[in-house]
């Protein structure tokens, strides 16, 4: 099944898109949180939504960047 077909069937697509801060405009998984999470997990990364906008725009989705970003805020 294509990502476009998945988007048509996803009951949460509207809400997902409203909350997605991914700045990678050509991503075909935008709004498909399950697919996005699986993709980034395979690459030992976290999705954009785990980062503030300013950090997300660096496209550094590493675990290290996540810890660096949030270590003093928890």
N, C-alpha and C positions, 0 to 999 in steps of 0.2 A: 504494500500500500504506500502510495506517495505521501509526502508531507502535506501537500495540498488536500488530499483526500482525508488525512488525519485531522487537519484543521476543520474541515467541514463536519466531521463527526464528533469533535471534542466538545462536550457540553460546557466546558469552562473557558473556551477560547476568548470570549469577550473580556472576561475578568482577568485572564492571564495577560492579554495584550495591554490592558490598562495598567498592570503592575510591572510590566517588563521594562527594564531600563537598559537593555542591551543596545549598544551603539553600533554594532556590526550589522549594517543595513542589509547586507546580502545573505544573512543567515536564514536558512530555510526552516529552522526549528523555532523561530520566534513565535511565542505564544503556546508552544507545545512543551510545557514544563517537563513532562516525563522524558521526552526525547532529549531535551536540552541537558537535563541532569545526567542522563545516561552517557551522552556524548562527552561531557566535561569530566565525568568520573573516569571514563576510559582513558582520558588524557591527563589524569591526576590533577584536575583543576576543579574550580567551583564556577557556577554560572554567574552572570552579571549581577543578578538580583541579590547576591551575597555581599555586594560592595556598594559603597556610596558612589554617586554619579561621577565625581571627580576622579576617583580611583578606577572605576570601571572603564573610563575612557582611555586608560593606559593599555587596556587589553591584557594586563598581567593578571591572570585568573588563578595564579598558583596558590597552594595552601600557605606558603610562606608569606605571600602578599596579604592574604586574609588575616593571618595571625598578626602581622605587622600593623595592619590597618586597625584591628579591633583590640589589641592587647591592653591598651590603657583605658578602654571605654567600657569594659565589662565589670 
